Amino acid sequence: MTKVLQEVLEANKKYAAEFGEKSKLPIPPGRKFSIVTCMDARLDPAKFAGLEEGDAHVIRNAGGRVTEDIIRSLIISHKLLGTQEWFIIHHTDCGMLTFTNDEIYDLLSESLESAAIGEDGWYNPVKEGGSEAGQYINFLPIKDLAKSVVDDVRTVRNHPLVPANIPIHGYIYEVETGKLVEVKEATEIGKQKNKEQDL
């Protein structure tokens, strides 16, 4: 058993011992909203959005980027589990700002072991055992944080399976301050549409 596995199982044992009435929480989120955000370990949506278990759906990936799977999850979140409001939240100092698709393709083609970052950018300490398969993935790196939020909100807003009455908010989380900063252009794009606007 690895040290990490042992720590996780020990923490879970303590958590389960105090689980109490949480087994009676309903499946639909009580506050009827979803957050799409980054997997970065410095972000704790429960803390920055004031969540308790059962409150909201939190959907995470690298960068908090809107992918087909994020769309799939949001559609299920609304259609089957009743969420009525969505947030797209990217963040400052994101690792997705530190590389391009071409750079990660090159890194993967050289080695599948973890890369390191130095003064000249990312590099592979181990230079063997790579694969060319990375070139078939768009890793969705970010060049401009505000633009990435706008693009992702627009992608959700324009999807044919997303109802017009769901407001979609665009924000950037500041890892330096813990604040959520609105990307106004994104939120404007994400506003509820009425029938007149659709005509």
C-alpha positions in Angstrom: 0.0 0.0 0.0 1.4 3.4 -1.0 1.7 6.2 1.5 -0.9 8.3 -0.4 -3.4 5.3 -0.5 -2.9 4.7 3.2 -3.6 8.4 4.0 -6.7 8.5 1.8 -8.2 5.4 3.4 -7.4 6.6 6.9 -9.1 10.0 6.1 -12.1 8.2 4.7 -12.4 6.1 7.8 -12.7 9.2 9.9 -15.1 10.8 7.5 -17.4 7.8 7.4 -17.4 7.5 11.2 -19.0 11.0 11.3 -21.2 10.7 8.2 -24.4 11.0 10.1 -27.5 12.0 8.1 -25.7 12.7 4.8 -27.0 9.3 3.5 -30.4 10.9 3.3 -29.4 13.8 1.0 -31.4 13.7 -2.3 -29.7 13.2 -5.6 -30.6 16.6 -7.2 -28.5 19.4 -5.9 -30.4 21.5 -3.3 -29.3 24.9 -4.6 -30.0 24.0 -8.2 -26.8 25.2 -9.8 -23.6 23.8 -11.4 -20.0 25.0 -11.5 -17.5 24.1 -14.2 -14.0 24.8 -13.0 -10.4 23.7 -13.1 -9.0 20.6 -11.3 -6.1 22.8 -9.9 -5.6 21.7 -6.2 -5.6 25.3 -5.0 -9.2 25.7 -5.9 -11.8 24.6 -3.4 -15.3 25.4 -4.8 -16.9 24.3 -1.6 -15.0 27.2 0.1 -15.0 29.9 -2.6 -18.7 29.3 -3.4 -19.9 28.4 0.1 -21.1 24.9 -0.7 -22.1 22.0 1.6 -22.6 18.4 0.5 -25.8 18.2 -1.6 -25.8 21.9 -2.6 -24.5 22.0 -6.2 -22.8 20.1 -9.0 -19.1 20.8 -9.4 -17.6 19.6 -12.7 -13.9 19.8 -13.0 -11.2 19.2 -15.6 -7.8 20.7 -16.7 -8.5 24.4 -17.1 -12.2 24.2 -16.4 -12.6 24.1 -20.2 -15.9 23.3 -21.9 -15.5 20.0 -23.7 -18.1 17.5 -25.1 -18.0 15.8 -21.7 -18.7 19.0 -19.8 -21.6 19.7 -22.1 -22.9 16.1 -21.5 -22.6 16.6 -17.7 -24.4 20.0 -17.8 -27.2 18.6 -19.9 -27.7 15.8 -17.4 -27.4 18.2 -14.6 -30.3 20.3 -15.9 -32.5 17.8 -17.7 -32.5 15.0 -15.1 -31.3 16.7 -11.9 -32.9 20.2 -12.1 -30.1 22.7 -12.1 -31.2 26.1 -13.3 -28.0 28.2 -13.3 -24.4 27.5 -14.4 -21.0 29.1 -13.7 -17.9 28.7 -15.9 -14.9 29.6 -13.7 -11.3 29.7 -14.9 -8.4 31.0 -12.7 -5.2 33.0 -12.6 -1.8 31.3 -12.6 -3.4 28.3 -14.4 -1.1 25.6 -15.7 -3.0 25.7 -19.0 -1.4 29.1 -19.7 2.1 27.5 -19.6 2.1 25.4 -22.8 0.7 25.1 -26.4 -0.7 22.0 -28.1 2.6 21.7 -30.1 4.7 21.8 -26.9 2.7 19.0 -25.2 2.7 17.0 -28.4 6.5 17.2 -28.5 6.8 16.3 -24.8 4.5 13.3 -25.1 6.3 12.0 -28.3 9.6 12.0 -26.4 8.4 10.5 -23.0 5.2 9.6 -21.1 6.9 10.2 -17.7 6.1 13.5 -15.8 7.7 16.6 -17.3 9.3 19.4 -15.4 9.3 23.2 -16.0 12.5 25.3 -16.0 13.6 28.7 -17.2 13.1 27.7 -20.8 9.7 26.1 -20.3 8.6 22.4 -20.0 11.1 19.6 -20.6 11.4 15.9 -20.1 13.9 14.7 -17.5 13.4 11.2 -19.0 13.7 11.1 -22.8 12.3 7.7 -23.7 9.1 5.7 -24.1 7.0 8.5 -25.8 4.0 8.2 -28.1 2.7 10.2 -31.1 -0.9 9.6 -29.9 -1.0 13.1 -28.2 -1.2 14.8 -31.5 -4.8 13.6 -31.9 -6.0 15.5 -28.8 -6.7 19.2 -28.4 -5.5 19.8 -24.9 -7.3 23.3 -24.9 -4.4 25.3 -23.6 -5.2 28.9 -22.7 -3.6 32.0 -24.1 -5.9 34.6 -22.6 -8.0 33.9 -19.5 -10.9 36.3 -20.1 -11.1 35.1 -23.8 -11.2 31.5 -22.7 -14.1 32.2 -20.3 -15.9 34.0 -23.1 -15.3 31.2 -25.6 -16.5 28.5 -23.2 -19.6 30.4 -22.1 -20.4 31.0 -25.8 -19.9 27.3 -26.6 -22.4 26.3 -23.8 -24.9 29.1 -24.7 -25.0 28.1 -28.4 -25.3 24.4 -27.9 -28.7 23.1 -29.3 -29.4 21.0 -26.2 -28.9 23.9 -23.7 -32.2 25.7 -22.8 -32.3 29.4 -23.5 -33.6 30.2 -20.0 -30.5 29.0 -18.1 -28.2 31.9 -17.1 -24.5 31.1 -17.6 -22.1 33.2 -15.6 -18.4 33.7 -16.5 -15.8 34.3 -13.8 -12.1 34.2 -13.1 -11.0 32.9 -9.7 -7.9 34.8 -8.4 -5.6 32.3 -6.7 -3.7 35.3 -5.2 -6.8 36.7 -3.4 -9.5 34.0 -3.4 -11.9 36.4 -5.2 -14.2 35.6 -8.0 -14.0 38.3 -10.7 -16.7 38.5 -13.3 -15.9 38.4 -17.0 -18.7 40.7 -18.1 -18.6 39.9 -21.8 -19.0 36.2 -20.9 -21.9 36.8 -18.5 -23.6 39.0 -21.1 -23.3 36.2 -23.7 -24.6 33.7 -21.1 -27.7 35.7 -20.2 -31.1 34.0 -20.6 -32.5 34.4 -24.1 -36.1 35.1 -24.6 -38.2 34.1 -27.6 -38.0 37.5 -29.2 -34.1 37.3 -29.2 -34.2 33.9 -30.8 -36.4 35.2 -33.7 
